[in-house]
Amino acid sequence: RCKCKNVKLCQKTYVKNNYNYVIRARVKEIKSRSHDLSAVVEVKDVLKSSLVHIPRDTVTLHYSSGCLCPALVPNEEYIIMGYENEERSRLLLIEGSIAQKWKDRIGRKVK
């Protein structure tokens, strides 16, 4: 049974966790293949990226465990902060990643 730790979005967390990417995205679907979970999202805006190129298009975010943490709901829009796997050019959602429902004021804080 998965128990997600709720990571609160605030300036201190943002600085401390040093996220590789920050995007605004709408969740299209959650895919589950045996123990591999992934979220297919439509990127609306790239607020921060580092080594992996993030197109304003449909991309896949990969969960590192069999747990849906942070939890995402299809058809909802989120601000998502996470890490990259540079060798495999993957965007990761792992423990400590943040996904919060999008609000315009959040976007202004991050930019």
C-alpha beads as a LAMMPS data file, in Angstrom:
LAMMPS data file: protein, C-alpha beads

111 atoms
110 bonds

1 atom types
1 bond types

-500.0 500.0 xlo xhi
-500.0 500.0 ylo yhi
-500.0 500.0 zlo zhi

Masses

1 110.0

Atoms # bond

1 1 1 0.000 0.000 0.000
2 1 1 1.392 3.371 -0.987
3 1 1 1.478 6.295 1.368
4 1 1 2.454 9.534 -0.335
5 1 1 4.315 12.135 1.647
6 1 1 2.701 15.482 0.985
7 1 1 5.450 17.897 -0.037
8 1 1 4.308 21.475 0.501
9 1 1 5.065 23.930 -2.253
10 1 1 6.903 26.910 -0.803
11 1 1 10.055 28.886 -1.587
12 1 1 12.093 26.968 1.001
13 1 1 11.128 23.576 -0.470
14 1 1 11.755 24.818 -4.016
15 1 1 15.276 26.012 -3.154
16 1 1 16.158 23.057 -0.897
17 1 1 15.042 20.363 -3.357
18 1 1 16.747 21.971 -6.376
19 1 1 14.317 20.598 -8.968
20 1 1 15.601 19.944 -12.518
21 1 1 12.331 20.870 -14.151
22 1 1 9.158 22.820 -13.442
23 1 1 6.278 22.563 -15.891
24 1 1 2.632 23.487 -16.168
25 1 1 0.831 20.513 -17.666
26 1 1 -2.554 18.885 -18.155
27 1 1 -2.653 15.173 -17.323
28 1 1 -3.922 13.072 -20.234
29 1 1 -3.622 9.606 -18.717
30 1 1 -1.877 7.447 -16.141
31 1 1 -0.294 4.294 -17.580
32 1 1 0.526 1.184 -15.613
33 1 1 2.625 -1.609 -17.090
34 1 1 3.360 -4.294 -14.456
35 1 1 5.282 -2.184 -11.900
36 1 1 6.079 0.697 -14.252
37 1 1 3.880 3.719 -13.702
38 1 1 3.949 6.768 -15.916
39 1 1 1.856 9.861 -16.511
40 1 1 1.230 11.183 -20.003
41 1 1 0.887 14.957 -19.844
42 1 1 0.421 17.808 -22.268
43 1 1 2.987 20.493 -21.452
44 1 1 1.414 23.966 -21.473
45 1 1 4.447 25.876 -20.253
46 1 1 8.057 25.106 -19.277
47 1 1 8.987 27.244 -16.270
48 1 1 12.375 25.588 -15.690
49 1 1 14.389 22.871 -17.406
50 1 1 18.013 21.811 -17.312
51 1 1 19.526 18.963 -19.340
52 1 1 16.519 17.184 -20.843
53 1 1 14.758 19.158 -23.595
54 1 1 11.056 19.521 -22.739
55 1 1 8.850 20.282 -25.752
56 1 1 5.511 22.069 -25.399
57 1 1 3.843 18.862 -26.459
58 1 1 2.792 15.505 -25.027
59 1 1 5.493 14.031 -22.775
60 1 1 5.738 11.082 -20.396
61 1 1 6.684 11.502 -16.750
62 1 1 8.095 8.342 -15.187
63 1 1 7.436 7.279 -11.612
64 1 1 10.443 5.661 -9.959
65 1 1 8.415 3.314 -7.764
66 1 1 5.163 1.410 -8.089
67 1 1 3.471 4.225 -6.175
68 1 1 1.534 7.060 -7.753
69 1 1 3.324 9.749 -5.736
70 1 1 2.689 12.560 -6.298
71 1 1 -0.871 11.625 -7.245
72 1 1 -2.169 13.026 -10.539
73 1 1 -5.747 13.088 -11.832
74 1 1 -6.468 12.920 -15.591
75 1 1 -7.840 16.123 -17.178
76 1 1 -6.536 18.288 -14.329
77 1 1 -3.866 20.948 -14.809
78 1 1 -0.868 20.963 -12.461
79 1 1 2.377 22.670 -11.734
80 1 1 4.847 19.775 -11.607
81 1 1 8.358 19.933 -10.160
82 1 1 10.669 16.982 -10.499
83 1 1 13.987 15.534 -11.543
84 1 1 15.594 14.237 -14.723
85 1 1 17.354 11.040 -15.681
86 1 1 19.920 12.547 -18.014
87 1 1 21.232 9.259 -19.493
88 1 1 17.769 8.137 -20.551
89 1 1 16.418 11.667 -21.230
90 1 1 13.509 10.985 -18.917
91 1 1 11.498 13.274 -16.684
92 1 1 10.983 11.631 -13.310
93 1 1 8.348 11.856 -10.598
94 1 1 9.993 10.564 -7.449
95 1 1 9.717 11.001 -3.697
96 1 1 9.986 14.728 -3.075
97 1 1 8.557 15.708 -6.474
98 1 1 5.658 18.138 -6.321
99 1 1 2.409 18.186 -8.278
100 1 1 -0.158 20.775 -7.271
101 1 1 -3.284 21.891 -9.053
102 1 1 -2.407 24.887 -11.210
103 1 1 -3.269 28.374 -10.036
104 1 1 -2.018 31.458 -11.885
105 1 1 -0.506 32.907 -8.721
106 1 1 1.743 29.837 -8.357
107 1 1 3.128 30.424 -11.862
108 1 1 3.963 34.023 -11.021
109 1 1 5.901 32.914 -7.921
110 1 1 8.043 30.429 -9.844
111 1 1 8.893 32.516 -12.924

Bonds

1 1 1 2
2 1 2 3
3 1 3 4
4 1 4 5
5 1 5 6
6 1 6 7
7 1 7 8
8 1 8 9
9 1 9 10
10 1 10 11
11 1 11 12
12 1 12 13
13 1 13 14
14 1 14 15
15 1 15 16
16 1 16 17
17 1 17 18
18 1 18 19
19 1 19 20
20 1 20 21
21 1 21 22
22 1 22 23
23 1 23 24
24 1 24 25
25 1 25 26
26 1 26 27
27 1 27 28
28 1 28 29
29 1 29 30
30 1 30 31
31 1 31 32
32 1 32 33
33 1 33 34
34 1 34 35
35 1 35 36
36 1 36 37
37 1 37 38
38 1 38 39
39 1 39 40
40 1 40 41
41 1 41 42
42 1 42 43
43 1 43 44
44 1 44 45
45 1 45 46
46 1 46 47
47 1 47 48
48 1 48 49
49 1 49 50
50 1 50 51
51 1 51 52
52 1 52 53
53 1 53 54
54 1 54 55
55 1 55 56
56 1 56 57
57 1 57 58
58 1 58 59
59 1 59 60
60 1 60 61
61 1 61 62
62 1 62 63
63 1 63 64
64 1 64 65
65 1 65 66
66 1 66 67
67 1 67 68
68 1 68 69
69 1 69 70
70 1 70 71
71 1 71 72
72 1 72 73
73 1 73 74
74 1 74 75
75 1 75 76
76 1 76 77
77 1 77 78
78 1 78 79
79 1 79 80
80 1 80 81
81 1 81 82
82 1 82 83
83 1 83 84
84 1 84 85
85 1 85 86
86 1 86 87
87 1 87 88
88 1 88 89
89 1 89 90
90 1 90 91
91 1 91 92
92 1 92 93
93 1 93 94
94 1 94 95
95 1 95 96
96 1 96 97
97 1 97 98
98 1 98 99
99 1 99 100
100 1 100 101
101 1 101 102
102 1 102 103
103 1 103 104
104 1 104 105
105 1 105 106
106 1 106 107
107 1 107 108
108 1 108 109
109 1 109 110
110 1 110 111
